[in-house]
Amino acid sequence: MKKTAEVVGNLLFVILLVLGLLSLYAIIQGGKDSGTPPSIFGFSMMSVLTGSMEPDIKPGDLVVVKAADIESIQENEIITYKNGSTFVTHRVIDKVNLNGQIVLQTQGDANNIKDEGLVIDNQIIGSVQFTVPKGGAIAQFLISPLGLLIAFILVIWLIFSHQVKNFIPKRKLDEGEGS
């Protein structure tokens, strides 16, 4: 039983360490080019803020987007693209050759009208690979001051509880041998 708890504790520590390092990498990468979201191995994660893609993608969900070029994107695929200073995740409803340039017409599933303007190659972030329900809301909480505090306390607790478990039984054995 004690061995299982130790393995689980070590596994949680490694997972938190890897997630922390990946987050640090994404933060550093995001600081270099503010026009694109941070990506790890060509994948970006973004929180959904609106209900334009309901019922499939809801506000608070997390979308995982893989970098893609305009030629590889097909009709009916869900993409994320940059529109001004915001990122939009909508479905491709038409792929058109306009004066020798491929452009995309998009629309949110919950919207009654097509998106204003066409999407060109340099706007595309990528194609949505999958969503994590409520993952965006959790991510937003974890980067809030309260979320960071709770995560910090959890990591410290995991480290110290493991050390205390190793220290207390050893000390009791030492005291027992002396009498």
Residue frames as qw, qx, qy, qz and C-alpha x, y, z in Angstrom:
[[0.000, 0.886, 0.464, 0.000, 0.00, 0.00, 0.00],
 [0.306, -0.805, 0.105, 0.497, 2.79, 2.39, 0.97],
 [0.437, -0.143, 0.602, 0.653, 4.65, 1.55, -2.25],
 [0.244, 0.619, 0.656, 0.356, 1.56, 2.31, -4.39],
 [0.113, -0.947, -0.243, 0.177, 1.08, 5.70, -2.72],
 [0.403, -0.608, 0.337, 0.596, 4.74, 6.51, -3.32],
 [0.395, 0.156, 0.682, 0.595, 4.47, 5.57, -7.01],
 [0.111, 0.809, 0.548, 0.182, 1.30, 7.65, -7.42],
 [0.256, -0.894, -0.044, 0.366, 2.95, 10.60, -5.68],
 [0.425, -0.376, 0.501, 0.654, 6.03, 10.35, -7.89],
 [0.328, 0.421, 0.701, 0.473, 3.87, 10.05, -11.00],
 [0.005, -0.920, -0.390, 0.025, 1.86, 13.15, -10.04],
 [0.348, -0.756, 0.182, 0.523, 5.09, 15.04, -9.40],
 [0.417, -0.085, 0.630, 0.649, 6.51, 14.08, -12.82],
 [0.216, 0.662, 0.645, 0.314, 3.25, 15.02, -14.57],
 [0.130, -0.949, -0.207, 0.197, 3.16, 18.42, -12.83],
 [0.424, -0.565, 0.367, 0.605, 6.83, 18.98, -13.65],
 [0.381, 0.192, 0.681, 0.595, 6.32, 18.17, -17.34],
 [0.090, 0.823, 0.536, 0.169, 3.21, 20.35, -17.53],
 [0.282, -0.874, -0.024, 0.395, 5.10, 23.17, -15.83],
 [0.422, -0.346, 0.506, 0.668, 8.02, 22.92, -18.26],
 [0.291, 0.444, 0.692, 0.490, 5.68, 22.78, -21.27],
 [0.049, -0.916, -0.395, 0.052, 3.80, 25.81, -19.94],
 [0.356, -0.728, 0.188, 0.555, 7.06, 27.70, -19.44],
 [0.405, -0.013, 0.640, 0.653, 8.10, 26.84, -23.00],
 [0.166, 0.682, 0.640, 0.313, 4.73, 28.03, -24.35],
 [0.183, -0.920, -0.202, 0.283, 4.96, 31.28, -22.38],
 [0.382, -0.527, 0.384, 0.654, 8.45, 31.99, -23.68],
 [0.324, 0.215, 0.713, 0.584, 7.43, 31.13, -27.24],
 [0.060, 0.813, 0.573, 0.087, 4.27, 33.26, -26.96],
 [0.255, -0.833, -0.024, 0.490, 6.35, 36.24, -25.87],
 [0.411, -0.219, 0.529, 0.709, 8.42, 36.06, -29.05],
 [0.079, -0.159, -0.600, -0.780, 5.50, 36.41, -31.49],
 [0.263, 0.241, 0.588, -0.725, 2.34, 37.88, -29.98],
 [0.511, 0.263, -0.290, -0.766, 0.48, 37.52, -33.29],
 [0.696, 0.033, -0.671, -0.253, 0.23, 33.76, -32.98],
 [0.777, -0.544, 0.111, -0.299, -0.77, 31.56, -30.05],
 [0.227, -0.580, 0.781, -0.036, 1.95, 29.56, -28.28],
 [0.915, 0.168, -0.234, -0.282, 2.37, 26.08, -29.72],
 [0.473, -0.491, 0.731, -0.023, 4.06, 22.91, -28.61],
 [0.384, -0.047, 0.871, 0.303, 5.10, 20.51, -31.38],
 [0.092, -0.124, -0.605, -0.781, 2.79, 22.34, -33.80],
 [0.307, -0.590, -0.737, -0.121, -0.26, 22.16, -31.51],
 [0.057, -0.278, 0.227, -0.932, -1.93, 25.18, -29.90],
 [0.226, -0.498, -0.820, 0.169, -4.55, 25.16, -27.16],
 [0.080, -0.218, -0.015, -0.973, -7.14, 27.89, -26.87],
 [0.144, 0.369, 0.752, -0.527, -10.16, 28.54, -24.71],
 [0.007, 0.493, 0.649, 0.580, -13.47, 29.06, -26.47],
 [0.020, -0.136, -0.369, 0.919, -15.15, 32.28, -25.39],
 [0.485, 0.160, -0.042, -0.859, -18.41, 32.36, -27.40],
 [0.629, 0.155, 0.716, -0.258, -21.25, 30.03, -28.32],
 [0.469, 0.567, -0.306, -0.604, -20.89, 30.43, -32.10],
 [0.374, 0.295, -0.850, -0.223, -19.99, 26.73, -32.54],
 [0.456, -0.025, 0.735, -0.501, -22.64, 25.26, -30.24],
 [0.806, -0.527, 0.116, -0.242, -23.73, 22.54, -29.69],
 [0.906, 0.197, -0.259, 0.272, -20.44, 20.81, -30.63],
 [0.517, 0.113, -0.330, 0.782, -18.07, 23.36, -29.08],
 [0.327, -0.845, -0.414, -0.084, -19.29, 25.36, -26.09],
 [0.011, 0.834, -0.289, 0.470, -17.93, 28.40, -24.26],
 [0.596, -0.618, 0.463, -0.222, -15.35, 27.22, -21.73],
 [0.974, 0.115, 0.159, 0.117, -14.19, 24.30, -23.87],
 [0.298, -0.667, 0.520, 0.442, -10.56, 23.93, -24.88],
 [0.831, 0.548, 0.012, -0.091, -9.75, 23.43, -28.57],
 [0.590, -0.437, 0.522, 0.435, -6.51, 21.75, -29.60],
 [0.573, 0.789, -0.011, -0.219, -5.44, 23.11, -32.98],
 [0.754, -0.142, 0.421, 0.484, -2.80, 21.58, -35.24],
 [0.023, 0.626, -0.312, -0.714, -0.92, 23.92, -37.59],
 [0.616, 0.395, 0.657, 0.180, -2.18, 23.55, -41.17],
 [0.075, -0.237, 0.354, 0.902, -1.83, 25.30, -44.48],
 [0.527, 0.351, 0.120, -0.765, -4.78, 26.44, -46.57],
 [0.493, 0.300, -0.685, -0.444, -4.27, 23.77, -49.26],
 [0.223, 0.019, -0.963, 0.152, -4.73, 20.91, -46.77],
 [0.291, 0.205, 0.571, -0.740, -7.94, 22.28, -45.25],
 [0.047, -0.274, -0.856, -0.436, -11.20, 20.80, -46.55],
 [0.442, -0.370, -0.189, -0.795, -14.81, 21.94, -46.54],
 [0.772, -0.474, -0.318, -0.280, -16.70, 21.08, -43.34],
 [0.680, -0.026, -0.458, 0.572, -13.45, 21.14, -41.32],
 [0.350, -0.920, -0.174, 0.025, -13.29, 23.30, -38.19],
 [0.624, 0.336, -0.156, 0.688, -10.38, 25.74, -38.22],
 [0.342, -0.813, -0.203, 0.425, -9.00, 28.50, -36.06],
 [0.510, 0.493, 0.171, 0.684, -7.88, 31.69, -37.76],
 [0.277, -0.394, -0.250, 0.840, -6.83, 35.17, -36.77],
 [0.122, 0.758, 0.489, 0.415, -9.30, 37.95, -37.47],
 [0.096, -0.879, 0.113, -0.454, -7.71, 41.24, -36.48],
 [0.026, -0.545, 0.691, -0.474, -6.53, 40.79, -32.91],
 [0.727, -0.167, 0.473, -0.470, -8.86, 37.87, -32.08],
 [0.009, 0.172, -0.957, -0.235, -8.82, 34.18, -32.85],
 [0.715, 0.122, 0.042, -0.687, -11.95, 32.64, -34.38],
 [0.206, -0.092, 0.971, 0.072, -12.85, 28.94, -34.45],
 [0.650, 0.380, 0.149, -0.641, -15.45, 28.25, -37.15],
 [0.734, 0.170, 0.648, 0.116, -16.35, 25.65, -39.78],
 [0.025, -0.310, 0.558, 0.769, -15.17, 25.95, -43.40],
 [0.608, 0.463, 0.525, -0.375, -18.30, 26.05, -45.55],
 [0.712, 0.692, 0.112, 0.034, -16.61, 26.78, -48.88],
 [0.554, -0.438, 0.395, 0.587, -13.13, 26.67, -50.39],
 [0.516, 0.825, 0.218, -0.078, -12.79, 29.02, -53.35],
 [0.609, -0.007, 0.261, 0.749, -10.09, 29.89, -55.90],
 [0.102, 0.944, 0.255, -0.182, -10.28, 33.69, -56.10],
 [0.323, 0.909, -0.262, -0.007, -7.98, 35.21, -58.74],
 [0.677, 0.421, -0.557, 0.233, -5.52, 32.35, -58.36],
 [0.014, -0.363, 0.691, -0.626, -5.54, 32.46, -54.55],
 [0.485, -0.359, -0.795, -0.064, -7.30, 29.85, -52.40],
 [0.212, -0.306, 0.338, -0.864, -9.59, 31.45, -49.80],
 [0.217, -0.275, -0.926, 0.143, -12.01, 30.01, -47.25],
 [0.424, -0.453, -0.134, -0.773, -15.55, 30.99, -46.35],
 [0.256, -0.053, -0.865, 0.429, -16.37, 30.17, -42.74],
 [0.503, -0.481, -0.185, -0.694, -19.40, 30.20, -40.48],
 [0.206, -0.227, 0.781, -0.544, -20.12, 29.35, -36.87],
 [0.155, -0.234, -0.948, -0.149, -22.46, 26.36, -36.49],
 [0.059, -0.606, -0.674, 0.418, -24.82, 28.40, -34.30],
 [0.035, 0.456, -0.081, -0.885, -24.72, 31.46, -36.59],
 [0.596, 0.596, 0.492, -0.218, -27.36, 32.16, -39.24],
 [0.492, 0.862, -0.097, -0.074, -25.03, 33.98, -41.62],
 [0.838, 0.251, -0.126, 0.468, -21.59, 33.41, -43.10],
 [0.508, -0.580, -0.051, 0.634, -18.62, 35.16, -41.55],
 [0.290, 0.947, -0.004, -0.142, -17.88, 38.56, -43.00],
 [0.086, 0.792, -0.585, -0.150, -14.78, 38.39, -45.18],
 [0.945, 0.199, -0.259, -0.010, -12.84, 35.45, -46.52],
 [0.682, -0.629, 0.338, 0.158, -9.99, 33.70, -44.73],
 [0.599, 0.702, -0.384, 0.030, -6.61, 33.82, -46.46],
 [0.844, 0.117, -0.450, 0.268, -3.54, 31.66, -45.89],
 [0.334, 0.336, -0.489, 0.733, -1.63, 33.93, -43.50],
 [0.500, -0.441, 0.157, -0.728, -4.65, 34.16, -41.14],
 [0.894, -0.152, -0.363, -0.213, -4.85, 30.41, -40.52],
 [0.384, -0.615, 0.626, -0.287, -3.63, 29.06, -37.20],
 [0.040, 0.204, -0.973, -0.096, -4.68, 25.50, -37.97],
 [0.615, -0.194, -0.588, -0.489, -7.28, 22.77, -37.94],
 [0.577, -0.431, 0.425, -0.548, -9.13, 21.77, -34.77],
 [0.356, 0.217, -0.909, -0.021, -8.09, 18.22, -33.83],
 [0.458, -0.447, -0.767, 0.038, -10.25, 17.75, -30.74],
 [0.261, -0.660, 0.079, -0.700, -11.93, 19.60, -27.90],
 [0.350, -0.109, -0.796, 0.481, -11.73, 19.14, -24.15],
 [0.331, -0.729, -0.460, -0.384, -15.10, 19.97, -22.55],
 [0.461, -0.882, -0.080, -0.054, -14.64, 22.67, -19.90],
 [0.809, -0.058, -0.027, 0.584, -10.86, 22.40, -20.36],
 [0.270, 0.567, 0.056, 0.776, -10.65, 26.08, -21.28],
 [0.464, -0.778, -0.080, -0.416, -12.49, 27.11, -18.13],
 [0.865, -0.433, -0.040, 0.250, -10.10, 24.99, -16.05],
 [0.658, 0.222, 0.032, 0.719, -7.09, 26.48, -17.86],
 [0.014, -0.726, -0.076, -0.683, -8.40, 30.01, -17.29],
 [0.676, -0.717, -0.058, -0.158, -8.83, 29.23, -13.58],
 [0.880, -0.207, -0.019, 0.428, -5.31, 27.77, -13.31],
 [0.493, 0.326, 0.022, 0.807, -3.74, 30.95, -14.70],
 [0.285, -0.836, -0.154, -0.442, -5.76, 33.15, -12.36],
 [0.007, -0.610, 0.577, -0.542, -4.07, 34.31, -9.13],
 [0.741, -0.297, 0.400, -0.450, -6.20, 31.93, -7.03],
 [0.968, 0.230, -0.063, -0.074, -5.55, 29.01, -9.39],
 [0.525, 0.589, -0.490, 0.370, -1.80, 29.63, -9.37],
 [0.303, -0.543, 0.559, -0.549, -1.83, 29.79, -5.57],
 [0.896, -0.117, 0.268, -0.334, -3.73, 26.51, -5.29],
 [0.883, 0.396, -0.227, 0.104, -1.41, 24.80, -7.81],
 [0.240, 0.643, -0.557, 0.468, 1.66, 26.10, -5.93],
 [0.549, -0.422, 0.514, -0.506, 0.29, 24.87, -2.59],
 [0.971, 0.088, 0.073, -0.210, -0.53, 21.48, -4.13],
 [0.721, 0.507, -0.396, 0.257, 3.00, 21.05, -5.51],
 [0.029, -0.587, 0.595, -0.548, 4.59, 22.08, -2.20],
 [0.764, -0.262, 0.357, -0.469, 2.25, 19.74, -0.32],
 [0.963, 0.231, -0.125, -0.055, 3.14, 16.82, -2.62],
 [0.510, 0.564, -0.513, 0.398, 6.86, 17.42, -2.19],
 [0.172, -0.498, 0.591, -0.611, 6.78, 17.86, 1.59],
 [0.856, -0.179, 0.208, -0.437, 4.25, 15.09, 2.30],
 [0.906, 0.290, -0.298, 0.082, 6.52, 12.66, 0.49],
 [0.341, 0.521, -0.563, 0.543, 9.55, 13.84, 2.48],
 [0.479, -0.428, 0.435, -0.631, 7.67, 13.72, 5.80],
 [0.962, -0.031, -0.023, -0.270, 6.49, 10.14, 5.11],
 [0.788, 0.350, -0.411, 0.296, 10.09, 9.08, 4.51],
 [0.113, 0.547, -0.505, 0.658, 11.41, 10.94, 7.59],
 [0.627, -0.430, 0.257, -0.597, 8.88, 9.93, 10.29],
 [0.986, -0.092, -0.097, -0.104, 9.08, 6.10, 10.00],
 [0.680, 0.394, -0.411, 0.463, 12.90, 6.23, 9.85],
 [0.086, -0.557, 0.419, -0.712, 13.05, 8.39, 12.99],
 [0.803, -0.350, 0.143, -0.460, 10.67, 6.07, 14.90],
 [0.954, 0.113, -0.249, 0.126, 12.82, 3.06, 13.99],
 [0.422, 0.499, -0.449, 0.610, 15.95, 4.87, 15.19],
 [0.385, -0.512, 0.361, -0.678, 14.32, 5.71, 18.52],
 [0.935, -0.181, -0.009, -0.306, 13.02, 2.14, 18.94],
 [0.842, 0.262, -0.379, 0.282, 16.47, 0.60, 18.42],
 [0.164, 0.564, -0.467, 0.661, 18.03, 2.78, 21.10],
 [0.582, -0.472, 0.288, -0.596, 15.84, 1.48, 23.97]]
